[in-house]
């Protein structure tokens, strides 16, 4: 167990998650106080929070505080989809991700400076991707410890980034009110204030034995440690995941079929590389699209056998994209993503490729994985992912190469 000398732990937290998803999906709600729920407030946008509305509050009280608020019914399927999209970006950013809730996670980026840049750069890029690809604002705190990273993200909300450098930890931590500490609720805060402890600095000045008299030994040990930023917990990978996915924002301009195929190749490489490194194979390939009119579409195809082969997943993804050609042509496309689910361990019935073709594909996949592991994700790319513009038909039909023409 050790505490690193430099900040390498990120705490990423989507702002007002449920309400933000509603505002993202309904342009009429943007900029307006939005409350998810009816009898009890499940979530409130920052426009409503500024009026004193908060989660868990009764609906009648929320209406009295914010009479012009728009109340919407929760849409859990939309929240689950947004959560999966966020965590796909989290997983693509750091090798170790510990989820805390649907919209919140710790990421350990220690040692990634040569590959991905400084933790500040990584955090900035993460926020940009969440905004562009998922349409949600994510606040990030960066510090040496988990507890300090979480407090930094809380201090940076909404839609902010705060990096706490080692030589500024005490300066950041000690002026904060005790309520800011992770694990201090209203009753504990009241008890601390009764004993003259109003700030984290006040708490740090007391001895643990003194705190134990009125807090109990366990709480005293915990609070005394975090007041001195003693937190030896590492970022732990969460439970075994149910899917691997990645997506890419495309902007608003029209895209050629070659450009879309290049994105699909890059996304497939990214997803299958993570599958192979985790020893997983999957059967169901899902394509996710967002169109120019903000509507979305999801298409899936289940393969006969589990696979972690880039070629097999790409073939299924290309077929799904071809099926959506008419939608893309009518509405335009602003985001594309793929996911592989229905997972098993690689040895549990994974697809065996034909010897004349599959063995070479597996060797190629393994060689690319090794090069990227040693020199970074962008060290080598498949030629199709570097493709530029070709003819202006924005899809690839099954069996066609990206550069071939389409018959009408």
N, C-alpha and C positions, 0 to 999 in steps of 0.2 A: 504494500500500500504506500502511495506517495502523493504529494501535492505538487503539480508541475510548477516550474518557475515562471512560465509565461501563460497568458490567457489562451486557452484552447477549447473551452467548453462554451457552446452556444445554447441559449434557451430561446426557442422560437415559439411564438404564441400569436395565433391569428386574432385580430382585434374584433371584439363583439361578434363572434363567429356566426351564430344562427342569424342574427339580424343582418350581418354583412352579406351572407348568402342571399337573403331575401332582397336586399337592395341591389346586389349584383344582377339578379335575375329579373327584376322588375324596375326598369329605369324610372318609373313614376315615384318610386320610394326614395330615390337618391337625394340626399340633402334634407330629407324630412325625418322627424323623430319616428322611429319604427320600433314596435314592440311585438315580440313573438310570444303568443299565448293569449289566454283570455282571462279566466278566473285567477290565475297566478302567472306572473311574468316569468317566462323562461329565459328570455334574453332581451336586451335593449340596445339600440344603436347609440352611438356617442351623442347624437343630437338629443336623445331621450335621457341619457345618463347625466347630461349637463343640467337637467331639470330635477335631478334627484332620484330618477327611476333606476332600479337595480333588480337583478334576478332574485326570484323568491318573493318579491313584493306582491301584494294583492292587486288584482286588476283595477278595483275601484280606487284604491289609493294612487295607482299609477295614472289613472285618468284625471284625477283631481290635480296632480302635479303637472301633467302634460296633456291638457285637453285637446290639443291639435295633433296628438300622436295617431299614427295609423297602426291598428292592431291586425296582425296576420296570424293565421293558423300555422302551426309548425309543419314542415315538410321533411320528414326524417330521411327519406330516400335522397333528397338533394344534399342534405348535410353529410350523409355517408359518402356520397360521390365526391363532394368537395374535400372531405377528410382524406379519402384515398388519393386524390390528386396532390394534396399537400404532402402527404407522407411519401409519395413517389419522388417528389423533389427532395425531401429530407434525405431519403435513402440514397439518392443520386449525389448528394452533397458530401456525406460523411460515411465512413465505414461502420461507425457505431451510433445507432439512433435508439433512444429510449423514450417511447411514447408515454405521456402522462394523461392525455385525454384525446378526444377527436381532433383537436386543433392545436395541440401543445406537445412539445418534445424537447429533450436534450439531445445535442449532437456533439460528438467529440471530434474535433478537426486537428488535434495535436499531431504534429509531424507532417502536415500536408503542405507546408510552405513552398517547397520546391515544385510541387505538382499543381497546386491550386491557388497559391498566394497566401497572404497573411490572413489570420482569422477575421480581421476587419473586412478585407476584400471578399472573403468567402461569405461572410454575413451579408454584405451589400449585394452580392450576386444572388444569394438565396432570396432576399427580399424582392429583388427585381424579377426573378423567375416566378415567384408566387403571385406577384401583381400581374405579370404578362400572361402566364399560362393558366392560372386559376381564377384571376380576377379578384383577389383578396389581399388586403393589407396585412402584413405580418410584422410584428415588432420583435426585435432580437436583442438580447443582452449577451455580452461576451465577458468571461472572467476566468480565473484559474479554478474556481470551484463551482459546483452545481448550485449551491444555495446563493452565492453571489451573482451568478449569471441570471438566476430567476428574479432576484431583486432588481437587477439592472434592467431587465426587460419590463418589469412592472413600472420602474421609474421612467422608462422611455416611452410608455404608451401615451397616446395612440400613434401608430405608424412611425415608430422611431427605431434608432439603433444606438446603443450605448456600450462602449468598450471600457471596462474598468481595468486599468493597468496596475501591475503589482504595487508600484510606488504611490498609487492613489487610492488604494483599497480602504484604508482607515478614513481618509478624507471623505470618501463616498459613503461609507457604512455608518460611522458613528453619529452623524447629525440626524439620521433617519428616525422617525418615531418608532416605538417598539411594535406598533401594529404592522409595520412593514416587514417584520421578520416572518419567515416561512414557518407556519405552525402556531402563530400567536393570534388567537381569536379574541373576541370582545371581552370574555370573562377573564382570560389570562392578562390581557392588557390592563383591565381595571385593577386586578390584583397587583400588578407591577407598579402602577401609578400610585396605589395606596401606600407603597413602600418607597415613594420618591424616585421611581425609575420611569422616566418619560421617553428617553431616547436610547438608541442602541449603545451610544457611548456611556450613558449611565449604567446600563446593564453590564457592559464590559468592565466597568470599574469595581463591580462587586465580586466577591469571592463566591465560588461555586457552593461552598458549604453554607454561606449566608443565604443564597437563593433557595437552597434545599429546604430551609425551615418553613417557607410559605408556598413553595411550588412543588415540593416533592423531589426526590433524588433524580428520577429519570428526566423530568422536564428541566430541572436545574442544569443537568449535565448537557442536555441538548442545546438549550438557549445560551449557556455560557460558551459553548464551543462555537456556535455560529456567530455570536457577537464578536468573537476573535477570529472569524473566518477560518475556523478549523473544520474542514469538511473533506474527509478522505474518500468519499464515495466516488466510484468511477461511473461513467455512463454505461449502463447495461443494456445490451440488446434485448428487445421485447420478446414476447412469445413468438413461436414459430409463425411466420407470416402466411397469409392465405393467397397472395398474388405478388407478382413483380410487374411494375409498370413504369412508363416514362412518357412524357408529352412535350410538345414544343409549340410555342406561340408563333404565328405566321405573319402577324400584321394584317393590314386591310387590303393590300394590293392583290390583284389576281395572281394566281400561281400556275405555272405550267405543270404538265404531268411529270416532267423530269424533276422539277424542284420538289414536288410532293413525294416522288419515289425516293429521292435522295434523303429527305427527312425520314421516310419510313425505314430506309436501310440503317441510318444512324440510330434511330430509336430501337430498332430490333437488335442491333449490335449491343447497345447499352443494356437492354433488358436481359438478353440471353447471357451476356458476360456475367451479370450479377447472379443469374440462376446457376450457372456452372460453378461460380466461386462458392455458392451456398450449398452445392450438392443437390439441387432440386431440378425436377423436370415437370412439365405441365401439359395438359391436354387442351385447355380452352384458350383461344386467342381472341381478344376483344379489341376492337377499333373504336376509338372515341373521336368525334368530330365536333367542332363548334363552327357555326356558319356566320356569315356576315350580318345576318339579322338577329344574332344572339341566341338563336335556337340551337339545340344540340341533338346529336344522334349517336346511338351506340349499336354496334353490330358485333356479333360473336360467332365463332365457328369452333366446334369441338372436334379434335383430331382422333383418329382411331386408337393411338397409343401416346403415352407421355413422351415429350421430347425436350431437349435443351439445345437443339441444333438451330443455329441462326438461319440456315437455309429453309428449314421446315416452317419455322415461325414466320419468316418473311413471306413465303409463298402463301400462307393462309392470310396474312395481313394484306398482301396485294390483292387477293381475291375479294376480300371484304371492301377494300377501297374502290375496286372496280364496280362493285354493287351499288356504291353511293355516288357514282359518276353524275347521274342526273341531278341529284340534290346539290352537289358541289357546283355544277354548271349554272343552276338557277340562283343559288343563294350566295355563292362565294364561300371561302373557307378561311377561318382565322386561327384555328388550332387543330392539331392532330396529335393523337396519343395512342399507344398500344399497351395492353396488359396481357399477361399470361397467368391463368389461374388453374384451379382443379389440379393442385400440385401433389407430387409424390417425391419420395427420395429418388435420387438418380438411378439407384439399382433396383427400384421396385417397379419393374415392368416398363422401363424407359424404352423408347423406340430404338430398334437396331436398324441402322441404315444398310442398304445394299452394299456389299463389299466393293463393287466397282466404283461406287460414287461416295458412299457415306464415310468410309474410312478416311479418305482424303479430306472430306469436309470437316470431320472431327479433328484431324491433325491441324487443318488450317485454323479452326476455332481455337484450339489449344495454343497454337503459336501466337495468334493475335492476342489472346488473353495474357500470355506470359510477357509479351512486349509491353502491353499497356500497364501491367502490374509493375514492371520495372521502371518504365520511363514516362508513365502518365497516360491518361485516357486519350489525349490527342496526338500521341506519338505516331500512330499509324491509323489509316482509315482505308476502308474499301473504296475503290474507284467510283462506284455508283454514288457514294455519299458526297463526292466532290463535284457532281454533275452540275452544269449550269443550264441555261435555257435551251429548250428545243422547240418543237411545234407547240402551239397553244391549246392543247387539249389536256385538261387538268386531271388526268387519271392514267393509270396503267391497267390494261386488261390482262387477265391471267394468261401466261404463256408468252407475253410480249416483252421485249427488252425495252428499257427506258427510252432509247433513242429511236425506236421504230415508229412508223406512222400509223394512224388509226384509219380504218376504212369506215365510211359513213353508212 
